[in-house]
Structures are given as C-alpha cells and as structure tokens.
C-alpha cells in the first residue's frame, strides 16, 4: 500500500514535492527535502544524516526582497516532548494553552 492510499494520511490528499517527488502535507507552511548522504551511519546507529536539496516555504510567509521570513513569521517552533514546545525563548505546553478553547 502506498502512503497516498494508506490510513496514515487520514483523509489528507498529499502533494508531490518539487525536487525529490516525495509526498508532503498540502498545507505545510514549509518543508525541507533531503537526500540521505551516509547510509552506513543509518545502518549502524539509526541516525539519518541528510543534505538539504530544496526548501519550500509558502509564498505569503517569505520576503523575497530580504531573503527571509516575512515580518511576523520569523518565530520558530521546536518540539521538546509530549505536549511541550519551545518558541520565542519560552517553553509552551499545549495542554495548558488550549484548555479554554471552544469549538465555534
């Protein structure tokens, strides 16, 4: 079964990346396409070492004139563990920040 037809895609129709032709999320803000450069390390340790061959960023998030993210989109989000993320110099816990949300 291919990823596009497996239940892992949860009714999402993936799009094909520009360079390597891999399946990506259609609404991804950005993604990096990488090629494996060290198969031996992967086999021995499970650590994947890759080389970026293409970076795609949604047009509205990119400032072409300055070759950087557009104002307001420069913050990064890093997964730490469970419900914890790091952004803008702070650790954010998802459960704490979404407890008061309602479905409108």
Phi, psi and omega in degrees: 000135181275156180304326183294336181251355182281161179292347180298336181274356172044055177066018176262132176268110182290158173249158182270133181292160187292320189256306186269350178071028179273160179280134179228164176288134184296332182253019179299135178291326178198158172206156180242128175265128183234148173254141176291128181246349182219083182296324181297317178297320178299315180296319184281322190239343185083002179271127182263121177251120184233166177240126178292127179248347178196141175235128180242130179231136178306138186307317184289348179266352188248136176258099184299321181301321183256002182049050180207173176295146179295157180307133180090351181243012185276351180289142177252157179233123182242129177285132178254297178189155178042254181252017185256133177229158178242127177206144174051038177079010182228151171269128181245129177258119185302313182302319181292326186272348182243011182290334182261009181280147175234160176271109179259000000 
